[in-house]
Amino acid sequence: MKALYEEAGLKVDLCKFETLETYRHTRIMPGVGALKNESGNLKSLIKNIIGWPLTCSFDTIAIGTKTE
């Protein structure tokens, strides 16, 4: 994001890459969000028990200001 903003003549003030989904699981990785995985609750539970990382959606938010 920093390179893209610099090319556009902007200064990056804040850049975050995080998930807004709440999970009881400790191992998560970027992928399909929880709404898409609702049908596989038993599957998700088994994956959590064996320590397999579960997927969730991540968002990238960047805020920049114009440099002069």
C-alpha positions as CSV (number, residue, x, y, z in Angstrom):
1,M,0.0,0.0,0.0
2,K,2.9,2.4,0.8
3,A,4.3,2.1,-2.7
4,L,0.9,2.7,-4.3
5,Y,0.2,5.8,-2.1
6,E,3.7,7.2,-2.8
7,E,3.1,6.8,-6.5
8,A,-0.1,8.8,-6.2
9,G,1.7,11.5,-4.2
10,L,0.2,10.6,-0.8
11,K,1.7,9.9,2.6
12,V,0.5,6.8,4.5
13,D,-0.8,7.8,7.9
14,L,-2.3,4.5,8.9
15,C,-2.3,1.0,7.3
16,K,-4.0,-2.0,9.0
17,F,-4.4,-5.6,7.9
18,E,-6.7,-7.3,10.4
19,T,-9.9,-9.3,10.8
20,L,-13.1,-8.0,12.2
21,E,-14.5,-11.5,12.8
22,T,-14.4,-12.8,16.3
23,Y,-13.1,-16.3,16.8
24,R,-12.7,-18.7,19.7
25,H,-10.0,-20.3,17.7
26,T,-6.3,-19.4,18.2
27,R,-5.1,-20.3,14.8
28,I,-6.6,-18.3,11.9
29,M,-5.4,-17.4,8.5
30,P,-6.6,-15.2,5.6
31,G,-9.2,-16.9,3.4
32,V,-13.0,-17.2,3.2
33,G,-15.0,-15.5,5.8
34,A,-17.1,-17.1,8.6
35,L,-20.4,-16.5,6.7
36,K,-19.4,-18.8,3.9
37,N,-18.2,-21.5,6.4
38,E,-21.4,-21.7,8.5
39,S,-22.5,-24.9,6.9
40,G,-19.3,-26.7,8.1
41,N,-19.6,-26.1,11.9
42,L,-18.7,-29.7,12.8
43,K,-15.8,-29.6,10.2
44,S,-14.5,-26.4,11.8
45,L,-14.7,-27.9,15.3
46,I,-12.7,-30.9,14.3
47,K,-10.1,-28.7,12.6
48,N,-9.8,-26.6,15.8
49,I,-9.4,-29.7,17.9
50,I,-6.5,-31.1,15.8
51,G,-4.9,-27.6,15.6
52,W,-5.6,-27.0,11.9
53,P,-5.8,-23.2,11.1
54,L,-9.2,-21.9,10.2
55,T,-9.8,-19.4,7.5
56,C,-11.4,-16.0,8.0
57,S,-11.6,-12.8,6.0
58,F,-9.0,-10.1,6.5
59,D,-9.5,-6.4,5.6
60,T,-6.8,-3.9,4.5
61,I,-7.5,-0.3,5.5
62,A,-5.2,2.5,4.5
63,I,-5.5,6.2,5.3
64,G,-3.3,8.8,3.6
65,T,-2.9,12.5,3.3
66,K,-1.8,14.5,0.2
67,T,1.8,15.7,0.4
68,E,2.8,19.0,-1.2
